């Protein structure tokens, strides 16, 4: 049973990876806020260097940058890290399922913390009716189609280039910061509603509304890594299906192909049998140590970001004087 003991450590490893990454994101946010405040106070508060990682919060702009890159071969220099992070995360899904969602995404981490807290408060989580669940799960794909259509399909490369050269894109990261630090009443109400629903139902935002997750789900179809079930050793106890946060019928499949599988390995950790469930590529027949997949996830992300840094597509081309002019304009830039 030694190997199973390794599997039982998976939730702990995942929690460590999730919360370390979350802390790093919070650190980036605080640092960026300090950077912006220097310009908002006309240089009274101290200046720190701008953390490029904050551009991870600009996925729609990153989609525009991707369009420009595919159409012209050029990478817009204003927010290059947005493109690097976006391509890294999509690349992770092509190799290792929607692992970004379940191992690294700060929204996914908070979402999971919310329903676990809700389970402690109410003694259970609730389930949406299957017919409604199926319909609602389609919403994130519709949102994805909307963004893909207007940016990748409809928007000419020249229009994309014009958008990426405009002052609005230059300060879109500051706009995103203000979304969190200067919340409107509407934002507060929407976030409160989402939080309330997240306490009752598992991963409401991720499951029904996140177009980024929908894109990663589509990409994850190509991933060689899938949860595989050894039908001979399976006792049909259904522990895996009960544990699956995405509600997938793991106990009834030889391999999980679903775009909803986030590669969280909760099913693998919950299986009481030795080697019956595993996350592996089809060509790998021997048991992989339980730490292999988590290590792969972290390595893929680090490799993508490292490649961006090494090739010079990480730091913004905007200089101190650009920010000194642009940041006071932020309240007046609305499109």
C-alpha positions as CSV (number, residue, x, y, z in Angstrom):
1,X,0.0,0.0,0.0
2,X,3.1,2.2,0.0
3,X,2.3,3.7,-3.4
4,X,-1.2,4.6,-2.3
5,X,0.2,6.5,0.7
6,X,2.1,8.6,-1.9
7,X,-1.3,9.3,-3.7
8,X,-2.9,10.3,-0.4
9,X,-0.3,13.1,-0.2
10,X,-1.5,14.7,-3.4
11,X,-4.1,17.0,-1.8
12,X,-1.4,18.4,0.5
13,X,1.0,19.0,-2.4
14,X,-1.7,20.6,-4.4
15,X,-2.7,22.9,-1.5
16,X,0.9,23.9,-1.0
17,X,1.4,24.7,-4.7
18,X,-1.9,26.6,-4.9
19,X,-1.3,28.8,-1.9
20,X,2.3,29.5,-2.6
21,X,1.3,30.6,-6.1
22,X,-1.6,32.6,-4.6
23,X,0.7,34.3,-2.2
24,X,3.1,35.2,-5.1
25,X,0.2,36.7,-7.0
26,X,-0.9,38.8,-4.0
27,X,2.7,39.9,-3.6
28,X,2.8,41.0,-7.3
29,X,-0.5,42.8,-6.8
30,X,0.8,44.8,-3.8
31,X,4.0,45.6,-5.5
32,X,2.2,46.8,-8.6
33,X,-0.1,48.9,-6.4
34,X,3.0,50.5,-4.8
35,X,4.4,51.2,-8.3
36,X,1.2,52.9,-9.5
37,X,0.8,54.9,-6.3
38,X,4.2,56.5,-6.9
39,X,2.8,58.1,-10.1
40,X,-0.6,58.8,-8.6
41,X,1.0,60.9,-5.9
42,X,3.4,62.7,-8.3
43,X,6.4,60.8,-6.9
44,X,5.8,61.4,-3.2
45,X,5.5,57.7,-2.4
46,X,8.5,55.4,-3.0
47,X,9.1,53.8,-6.5
48,X,9.5,50.1,-6.9
49,X,10.1,48.3,-10.2
50,X,6.9,47.2,-12.0
51,X,6.3,43.4,-11.8
52,X,5.5,42.2,-15.3
53,X,3.6,39.2,-13.9
54,X,0.7,41.5,-13.3
55,X,-0.1,41.2,-17.0
56,X,-1.4,37.7,-16.3
57,X,-4.7,39.5,-15.5
58,X,-5.1,40.8,-19.0
59,X,-6.3,37.7,-21.0
60,X,-8.4,39.6,-23.5
61,X,-5.6,41.9,-24.4
62,X,-3.4,38.8,-24.6
63,X,-5.8,37.3,-27.1
64,X,-5.4,40.5,-29.2
65,X,-1.6,40.2,-28.8
66,X,-1.8,36.6,-30.0
67,X,-3.8,37.7,-33.1
68,X,-1.2,40.3,-33.9
69,X,1.6,37.8,-33.4
70,X,-0.1,35.2,-35.6
71,X,-1.0,37.7,-38.3
72,X,2.2,39.7,-38.5
73,X,4.9,37.8,-36.5
74,X,5.5,40.8,-34.3
75,X,5.0,40.9,-30.5
76,X,3.6,44.1,-29.1
77,X,6.2,45.5,-26.8
78,X,3.8,47.3,-24.4
79,X,2.6,44.3,-22.4
80,X,4.7,41.3,-23.8
81,X,4.3,39.4,-20.5
82,X,0.5,39.2,-21.1
83,X,1.2,37.2,-24.3
84,X,4.0,35.0,-22.7
85,X,1.7,34.1,-19.7
86,X,-1.2,33.4,-22.0
87,X,0.7,31.2,-24.4
88,X,2.4,29.4,-21.4
89,X,-1.0,28.6,-19.9
90,X,-2.5,27.4,-23.2
91,X,0.7,25.3,-23.7
92,X,0.3,23.8,-20.2
93,X,-3.2,22.6,-21.2
94,X,-1.9,21.0,-24.4
95,X,0.5,18.9,-22.4
96,X,-1.0,18.5,-18.9
97,X,-4.8,19.0,-19.0
98,X,-6.4,22.1,-17.4
99,X,-3.8,21.8,-14.7
100,X,-3.4,25.6,-14.5
101,X,-7.0,25.8,-13.3
102,X,-6.6,23.4,-10.4
103,X,-3.0,23.9,-9.4
104,X,-2.1,27.6,-10.1
105,X,-5.1,29.8,-10.9
106,X,-5.6,32.2,-8.0
107,X,-9.4,32.4,-8.8
108,X,-9.6,28.6,-8.8
109,X,-7.8,28.5,-5.5
110,X,-10.3,31.0,-3.9
111,X,-13.2,29.2,-5.5
112,X,-12.2,25.9,-4.0
113,X,-11.6,27.5,-0.6
114,X,-15.1,29.0,-0.8
115,X,-17.0,25.7,-1.3
116,X,-14.8,23.9,1.3
117,X,-15.7,26.7,3.7
118,X,-19.3,26.3,2.7
119,X,-19.2,22.6,3.4
120,X,-17.9,23.3,6.9
121,X,-20.6,25.9,7.5
122,X,-23.6,24.0,6.1
123,X,-22.3,20.4,6.4
124,X,-22.5,19.8,2.6
125,X,-22.2,21.3,-0.8
126,X,-25.3,21.6,-3.0
127,X,-25.8,20.3,-6.6
128,X,-27.3,22.1,-9.5
129,X,-30.0,20.0,-11.3
130,X,-28.3,18.0,-14.1
131,X,-30.3,19.6,-16.9
132,X,-29.5,23.1,-15.6
133,X,-25.8,22.2,-14.9
134,X,-25.4,21.1,-18.5
135,X,-26.9,24.3,-19.8
136,X,-24.9,26.6,-17.5
137,X,-21.7,24.8,-18.4
138,X,-22.3,25.9,-22.0
139,X,-22.2,29.6,-20.9
140,X,-18.4,29.8,-20.6
141,X,-18.0,28.3,-24.1
142,X,-20.4,30.9,-25.5
143,X,-18.3,33.6,-23.8
144,X,-15.2,32.1,-25.3
145,X,-16.7,32.0,-28.8
146,X,-17.7,35.7,-28.4
147,X,-14.2,36.8,-27.6
148,X,-12.6,34.5,-30.2
149,X,-15.1,35.8,-32.8
150,X,-14.6,39.6,-32.1
151,X,-10.9,39.5,-31.6
152,X,-9.4,36.5,-33.6
153,X,-11.9,36.4,-36.4
154,X,-13.6,39.8,-36.9
155,X,-10.9,42.3,-35.9
156,X,-8.4,43.1,-38.7
157,X,-4.7,42.9,-37.8
158,X,-4.5,46.7,-38.4
159,X,-7.3,47.3,-35.9
160,X,-5.6,45.0,-33.3
161,X,-2.3,46.9,-33.8
162,X,-4.1,50.2,-33.3
163,X,-5.7,48.9,-30.1
164,X,-2.4,47.6,-28.8
165,X,-0.7,51.0,-29.5
166,X,-3.4,53.1,-27.8
167,X,-3.1,54.6,-24.4
168,X,-5.9,52.4,-23.1
169,X,-3.9,49.2,-23.6
170,X,-0.9,50.8,-22.1
171,X,-2.7,51.4,-18.8
172,X,-5.1,48.4,-19.0
173,X,-3.0,46.8,-16.1
174,X,-3.7,49.9,-14.0
175,X,-7.4,49.7,-14.9
176,X,-7.4,46.1,-13.7
177,X,-5.8,47.1,-10.5
178,X,-8.5,49.8,-9.9
179,X,-11.1,47.2,-10.6
180,X,-10.0,45.5,-7.4
181,X,-8.9,48.5,-5.3
182,X,-11.6,51.0,-6.3
183,X,-14.6,48.7,-6.7
184,X,-17.9,50.1,-8.0
185,X,-21.1,49.2,-6.4
186,X,-21.9,46.9,-9.3
187,X,-18.6,45.1,-8.9
188,X,-19.2,44.6,-5.1
189,X,-22.7,43.2,-5.7
190,X,-21.6,40.8,-8.5
191,X,-18.6,39.6,-6.4
192,X,-20.8,39.1,-3.3
193,X,-23.3,37.1,-5.4
194,X,-20.5,34.9,-6.9
195,X,-19.0,34.4,-3.4
196,X,-22.4,33.4,-2.0
197,X,-23.0,30.9,-4.8
198,X,-19.4,29.6,-4.5
199,X,-20.0,28.8,-0.8
200,X,-23.0,26.6,-1.8
201,X,-21.9,25.1,-5.1
202,X,-18.5,23.8,-6.2
203,X,-16.4,26.1,-8.4
204,X,-19.3,28.3,-9.7
205,X,-17.1,30.7,-11.6
206,X,-14.8,28.1,-13.1
207,X,-17.6,25.7,-14.0
208,X,-20.0,28.0,-15.6
209,X,-18.5,31.4,-16.4
210,X,-14.8,31.4,-17.0
211,X,-14.0,31.7,-20.8
212,X,-10.3,31.3,-20.1
213,X,-11.1,27.9,-18.5
214,X,-13.2,27.0,-21.5
215,X,-10.3,27.7,-23.8
216,X,-8.0,25.6,-21.7
217,X,-10.6,22.8,-21.7
218,X,-10.7,22.8,-25.5
219,X,-6.8,22.8,-25.6
220,X,-6.7,20.0,-23.1
221,X,-8.3,17.5,-25.5
222,X,-4.9,17.2,-27.1
223,X,-3.1,16.5,-23.8
224,X,-1.4,13.1,-23.7
225,X,-1.9,13.1,-19.9
226,X,-5.3,11.8,-18.9
227,X,-6.7,10.1,-15.8
228,X,-6.8,6.4,-16.7
229,X,-8.7,3.6,-14.8
230,X,-7.5,0.0,-14.7
231,X,-10.9,-1.8,-15.1
232,X,-9.5,-5.1,-13.8
233,X,-8.5,-3.7,-10.4
234,X,-11.5,-1.4,-10.0
235,X,-14.0,-2.5,-7.4
236,X,-16.7,0.0,-8.5
237,X,-16.8,1.8,-5.1
238,X,-17.3,5.1,-6.9
239,X,-15.1,7.0,-4.4
240,X,-13.5,8.7,-7.4
241,X,-16.7,10.0,-8.9
242,X,-17.9,11.2,-5.5
243,X,-14.7,13.1,-5.0
244,X,-14.5,14.7,-8.5
245,X,-15.1,18.5,-8.1
246,X,-16.2,18.6,-11.7
247,X,-18.8,15.8,-11.1
248,X,-17.3,13.5,-13.8
249,X,-18.3,9.8,-13.8
250,X,-14.7,8.6,-13.3
251,X,-15.8,5.1,-12.2
252,X,-17.4,4.4,-15.5
253,X,-14.6,5.5,-17.9
254,X,-11.4,3.8,-18.9
255,X,-9.9,7.3,-19.5
256,X,-11.3,10.8,-18.8
257,X,-11.4,12.8,-22.0
258,X,-13.7,15.5,-20.7
259,X,-12.8,19.2,-21.2
260,X,-14.1,19.6,-17.6
261,X,-11.3,17.5,-16.1
262,X,-8.9,20.0,-14.5
263,X,-6.2,17.4,-13.6
264,X,-6.6,18.1,-9.9
265,X,-5.9,14.4,-9.1
266,X,-8.6,14.4,-6.4
267,X,-10.0,11.2,-7.9
268,X,-6.6,9.5,-7.9
269,X,-6.0,10.5,-4.3
270,X,-9.5,9.2,-3.2
271,X,-9.1,5.8,-4.8
272,X,-8.6,3.1,-2.1
273,X,-7.1,0.6,-4.6
274,X,-3.4,0.4,-5.6
275,X,-2.6,1.7,-9.1
276,X,-6.2,1.6,-10.3
277,X,-6.4,5.3,-11.1
278,X,-3.4,7.2,-12.5
279,X,-2.6,10.3,-14.4
280,X,-0.4,9.3,-17.3
281,X,0.1,9.5,-21.1
282,X,-1.2,6.4,-23.0
283,X,2.3,5.3,-24.0
284,X,3.5,5.1,-20.4
285,X,2.5,1.8,-19.0
286,X,4.5,1.6,-15.7
287,X,3.3,3.4,-12.6
288,X,4.5,7.0,-12.3
289,X,5.3,8.4,-8.9
290,X,2.5,10.6,-7.6
291,X,4.7,13.7,-7.6
292,X,5.4,13.5,-11.4
293,X,2.3,15.4,-12.6
294,X,2.5,18.2,-10.0
295,X,6.2,18.6,-10.8
296,X,5.4,18.7,-14.5
297,X,2.8,21.4,-14.0
298,X,5.1,23.7,-12.1
299,X,8.0,23.0,-14.6
300,X,5.8,23.8,-17.6
301,X,4.8,27.1,-16.1
302,X,8.3,28.0,-15.1
303,X,9.7,27.0,-18.5
304,X,7.1,29.2,-20.4
305,X,7.8,32.3,-18.2
306,X,11.6,31.6,-18.4
307,X,11.5,31.4,-22.2
308,X,9.7,34.8,-22.2
309,X,12.4,36.3,-20.0
310,X,15.2,34.7,-21.9
311,X,14.0,36.0,-25.3
312,X,13.4,39.6,-24.0
313,X,9.6,39.4,-24.2
314,X,8.9,40.1,-20.5
315,X,9.4,43.7,-19.5
316,X,7.2,46.4,-20.9
317,X,8.8,48.9,-23.3
318,X,7.1,51.7,-21.4
319,X,9.6,54.0,-19.6
320,X,9.3,56.0,-16.4
321,X,8.2,59.2,-18.3
322,X,5.5,57.2,-20.1
323,X,3.9,56.1,-16.9
324,X,4.3,59.6,-15.5
325,X,2.1,60.9,-18.3
326,X,-0.3,57.9,-18.6
327,X,-1.2,57.1,-15.0
328,X,-2.9,60.5,-14.3
329,X,-4.9,59.9,-17.5
330,X,-6.4,56.6,-16.3
331,X,-9.7,57.9,-15.0
332,X,-10.4,59.5,-18.4
333,X,-9.5,56.5,-20.6
334,X,-12.7,54.4,-21.0
335,X,-12.3,52.5,-24.3
